Amino acid sequence: MSEKQEIASTPRLSEQDIKEYVLERFEDVKQGKIKNLVSFQAMNKYMIMAHNQDELKILGNIVASYKKISLLDIMSEYEKHLKSALEKPPTIKSHSNVIMHIFGYFSKNFSQPEKEQFFKLLNDFKKEEITIGKILSEINPIIYRFNNTYLASQTYFLLYSDPQPGNLFQILSQK
């Protein structure tokens, strides 16, 4: 099966599915405490960044204002801006920006061939030769290699990765 056939046959969540999933999780957060909102914001940072970086900054400021504003007002304002963020679909450019932020967690630990392979994958994504799901499924094992629990908790990987994980390092070992 060619890469293009594999891309076409891989089941994916639609942007509507992603939006609904995140908003459903937020409904649970609204009933809780500020720490639940802080955790929600942290877990969804890269997913929101892929949609709308400006709204991500606003959402961060809303969460940070918890000592100045009532929890009810914070939740209401947060929900408004979260919905606004999710209205803007991610682009190749916004996903690439997120991928580069994620790369920053590992870059100093990568060998030169690993860095080259990473940038080849990113370039293939930018040229639309592979999907965001494919590049994320290649990155996902790296999170566990470096035991990065912050990235492991990101909904971005859950929502955008392909179900069949790959491994960047398997590619390198074949060379």
C-alpha beads as a LAMMPS data file, in Angstrom:
LAMMPS data file: protein, C-alpha beads

175 atoms
174 bonds

1 atom types
1 bond types

-500.0 500.0 xlo xhi
-500.0 500.0 ylo yhi
-500.0 500.0 zlo zhi

Masses

1 110.0

Atoms # bond

1 1 1 0.000 0.000 0.000
2 1 1 1.415 3.397 -0.952
3 1 1 1.710 6.264 1.553
4 1 1 -1.119 8.152 -0.203
5 1 1 -3.410 5.069 -0.084
6 1 1 -2.523 4.584 3.578
7 1 1 -3.350 8.232 4.308
8 1 1 -6.719 7.899 2.590
9 1 1 -7.615 4.670 4.430
10 1 1 -6.559 5.768 7.937
11 1 1 -9.598 6.609 10.075
12 1 1 -9.425 10.097 11.571
13 1 1 -11.459 12.282 13.828
14 1 1 -13.124 15.162 12.038
15 1 1 -12.616 18.721 13.252
16 1 1 -16.234 18.569 14.468
17 1 1 -15.448 15.415 16.492
18 1 1 -12.432 17.155 18.022
19 1 1 -14.410 20.262 18.873
20 1 1 -17.196 18.215 20.485
21 1 1 -14.725 16.130 22.477
22 1 1 -12.951 19.169 23.902
23 1 1 -16.172 21.011 24.716
24 1 1 -17.556 17.909 26.461
25 1 1 -14.400 17.727 28.591
26 1 1 -14.833 21.412 29.394
27 1 1 -18.394 20.786 30.625
28 1 1 -16.880 18.554 33.319
29 1 1 -14.319 21.245 34.186
30 1 1 -16.989 23.934 34.583
31 1 1 -18.457 22.064 37.535
32 1 1 -15.125 21.889 39.337
33 1 1 -12.499 24.098 40.871
34 1 1 -9.863 26.372 39.397
35 1 1 -7.287 23.567 39.553
36 1 1 -9.468 21.600 37.104
37 1 1 -9.373 24.531 34.694
38 1 1 -5.604 24.865 35.103
39 1 1 -5.209 21.155 34.266
40 1 1 -7.601 21.441 31.310
41 1 1 -5.658 24.408 29.947
42 1 1 -2.343 22.556 30.321
43 1 1 -3.632 19.349 28.683
44 1 1 -5.151 21.210 25.739
45 1 1 -2.418 23.787 25.153
46 1 1 -1.081 22.405 21.870
47 1 1 -4.494 21.457 20.522
48 1 1 -5.719 25.023 21.117
49 1 1 -2.460 26.433 19.726
50 1 1 -3.068 24.526 16.482
51 1 1 -6.459 26.179 16.191
52 1 1 -5.762 29.733 17.305
53 1 1 -2.592 30.971 18.977
54 1 1 -4.085 34.376 19.814
55 1 1 -6.999 32.780 21.668
56 1 1 -4.558 30.470 23.481
57 1 1 -2.862 33.544 24.952
58 1 1 -6.222 34.999 25.997
59 1 1 -7.241 31.695 27.587
60 1 1 -3.968 31.603 29.516
61 1 1 -4.602 35.110 30.802
62 1 1 -8.135 34.148 31.852
63 1 1 -6.831 31.179 33.848
64 1 1 -4.143 33.373 35.422
65 1 1 -6.766 35.899 36.588
66 1 1 -8.405 33.454 39.009
67 1 1 -7.475 35.521 42.077
68 1 1 -9.096 38.665 40.661
69 1 1 -12.352 37.346 39.151
70 1 1 -15.042 34.968 40.404
71 1 1 -14.783 31.341 39.284
72 1 1 -18.176 31.570 37.589
73 1 1 -17.027 34.577 35.519
74 1 1 -13.731 32.867 34.690
75 1 1 -15.516 29.749 33.452
76 1 1 -17.947 31.795 31.383
77 1 1 -15.201 33.897 29.806
78 1 1 -13.009 30.845 29.248
79 1 1 -15.827 28.969 27.526
80 1 1 -16.500 31.902 25.195
81 1 1 -12.854 32.098 24.129
82 1 1 -12.439 28.318 23.925
83 1 1 -15.363 28.119 21.497
84 1 1 -13.901 31.005 19.524
85 1 1 -10.513 29.240 19.351
86 1 1 -12.086 26.015 18.111
87 1 1 -13.982 27.823 15.351
88 1 1 -10.736 28.434 13.493
89 1 1 -9.574 25.207 11.832
90 1 1 -5.892 24.303 12.129
91 1 1 -3.678 24.914 9.122
92 1 1 -0.459 23.317 7.952
93 1 1 1.324 26.417 9.243
94 1 1 -0.318 26.270 12.694
95 1 1 0.308 22.524 13.034
96 1 1 3.938 23.076 11.965
97 1 1 4.290 25.722 14.667
98 1 1 2.980 23.273 17.276
99 1 1 5.339 20.559 16.012
100 1 1 8.282 22.937 16.369
101 1 1 7.231 23.748 19.950
102 1 1 7.105 20.022 20.682
103 1 1 10.491 19.523 18.976
104 1 1 11.928 22.018 21.455
105 1 1 11.362 19.512 24.246
106 1 1 13.680 16.983 22.567
107 1 1 16.049 18.826 20.239
108 1 1 19.004 18.948 22.634
109 1 1 18.724 15.166 23.161
110 1 1 18.549 14.258 19.462
111 1 1 21.525 13.081 17.471
112 1 1 22.195 14.830 14.168
113 1 1 20.571 11.975 12.130
114 1 1 17.498 12.138 14.393
115 1 1 17.231 15.900 13.869
116 1 1 17.568 15.434 10.108
117 1 1 14.858 12.766 10.116
118 1 1 12.594 14.979 12.199
119 1 1 12.970 17.885 9.771
120 1 1 12.420 15.567 6.815
121 1 1 9.112 14.479 8.373
122 1 1 8.151 18.099 9.045
123 1 1 9.027 19.059 5.477
124 1 1 6.998 16.104 4.129
125 1 1 4.063 17.339 6.204
126 1 1 4.444 20.899 4.916
127 1 1 4.467 19.541 1.339
128 1 1 1.318 17.540 2.227
129 1 1 3.059 14.235 1.534
130 1 1 2.141 12.985 5.015
131 1 1 -0.672 13.934 7.391
132 1 1 -0.487 15.564 10.801
133 1 1 -1.588 12.187 12.159
134 1 1 1.397 10.467 10.594
135 1 1 3.986 12.918 11.923
136 1 1 2.439 12.816 15.410
137 1 1 2.366 9.026 15.421
138 1 1 6.095 9.171 14.630
139 1 1 6.742 11.632 17.469
140 1 1 4.573 9.862 20.043
141 1 1 7.142 7.141 20.952
142 1 1 9.740 9.868 21.546
143 1 1 7.585 11.268 24.345
144 1 1 7.922 7.970 26.159
145 1 1 11.600 7.587 25.288
146 1 1 12.297 10.843 27.123
147 1 1 9.565 10.248 29.726
148 1 1 7.885 13.593 29.094
149 1 1 4.668 13.341 31.081
150 1 1 3.596 16.880 30.138
151 1 1 3.537 16.030 26.439
152 1 1 2.080 12.582 27.115
153 1 1 -0.943 14.289 28.673
154 1 1 -1.593 16.524 25.648
155 1 1 -4.943 15.974 23.932
156 1 1 -3.219 17.123 20.742
157 1 1 -1.653 13.672 20.363
158 1 1 -4.872 11.910 21.288
159 1 1 -6.959 13.869 18.814
160 1 1 -4.624 14.226 15.833
161 1 1 -2.334 11.150 15.835
162 1 1 -3.023 8.285 13.476
163 1 1 -4.206 5.160 15.261
164 1 1 -1.285 3.096 13.875
165 1 1 1.838 4.462 15.551
166 1 1 5.111 4.630 13.705
167 1 1 8.533 5.149 15.089
168 1 1 11.107 7.611 13.894
169 1 1 13.867 5.477 15.377
170 1 1 12.846 2.344 13.461
171 1 1 13.464 4.320 10.270
172 1 1 16.929 5.330 11.468
173 1 1 17.875 1.787 12.453
174 1 1 17.051 0.566 8.911
175 1 1 19.659 2.860 7.343

Bonds

1 1 1 2
2 1 2 3
3 1 3 4
4 1 4 5
5 1 5 6
6 1 6 7
7 1 7 8
8 1 8 9
9 1 9 10
10 1 10 11
11 1 11 12
12 1 12 13
13 1 13 14
14 1 14 15
15 1 15 16
16 1 16 17
17 1 17 18
18 1 18 19
19 1 19 20
20 1 20 21
21 1 21 22
22 1 22 23
23 1 23 24
24 1 24 25
25 1 25 26
26 1 26 27
27 1 27 28
28 1 28 29
29 1 29 30
30 1 30 31
31 1 31 32
32 1 32 33
33 1 33 34
34 1 34 35
35 1 35 36
36 1 36 37
37 1 37 38
38 1 38 39
39 1 39 40
40 1 40 41
41 1 41 42
42 1 42 43
43 1 43 44
44 1 44 45
45 1 45 46
46 1 46 47
47 1 47 48
48 1 48 49
49 1 49 50
50 1 50 51
51 1 51 52
52 1 52 53
53 1 53 54
54 1 54 55
55 1 55 56
56 1 56 57
57 1 57 58
58 1 58 59
59 1 59 60
60 1 60 61
61 1 61 62
62 1 62 63
63 1 63 64
64 1 64 65
65 1 65 66
66 1 66 67
67 1 67 68
68 1 68 69
69 1 69 70
70 1 70 71
71 1 71 72
72 1 72 73
73 1 73 74
74 1 74 75
75 1 75 76
76 1 76 77
77 1 77 78
78 1 78 79
79 1 79 80
80 1 80 81
81 1 81 82
82 1 82 83
83 1 83 84
84 1 84 85
85 1 85 86
86 1 86 87
87 1 87 88
88 1 88 89
89 1 89 90
90 1 90 91
91 1 91 92
92 1 92 93
93 1 93 94
94 1 94 95
95 1 95 96
96 1 96 97
97 1 97 98
98 1 98 99
99 1 99 100
100 1 100 101
101 1 101 102
102 1 102 103
103 1 103 104
104 1 104 105
105 1 105 106
106 1 106 107
107 1 107 108
108 1 108 109
109 1 109 110
110 1 110 111
111 1 111 112
112 1 112 113
113 1 113 114
114 1 114 115
115 1 115 116
116 1 116 117
117 1 117 118
118 1 118 119
119 1 119 120
120 1 120 121
121 1 121 122
122 1 122 123
123 1 123 124
124 1 124 125
125 1 125 126
126 1 126 127
127 1 127 128
128 1 128 129
129 1 129 130
130 1 130 131
131 1 131 132
132 1 132 133
133 1 133 134
134 1 134 135
135 1 135 136
136 1 136 137
137 1 137 138
138 1 138 139
139 1 139 140
140 1 140 141
141 1 141 142
142 1 142 143
143 1 143 144
144 1 144 145
145 1 145 146
146 1 146 147
147 1 147 148
148 1 148 149
149 1 149 150
150 1 150 151
151 1 151 152
152 1 152 153
153 1 153 154
154 1 154 155
155 1 155 156
156 1 156 157
157 1 157 158
158 1 158 159
159 1 159 160
160 1 160 161
161 1 161 162
162 1 162 163
163 1 163 164
164 1 164 165
165 1 165 166
166 1 166 167
167 1 167 168
168 1 168 169
169 1 169 170
170 1 170 171
171 1 171 172
172 1 172 173
173 1 173 174
174 1 174 175
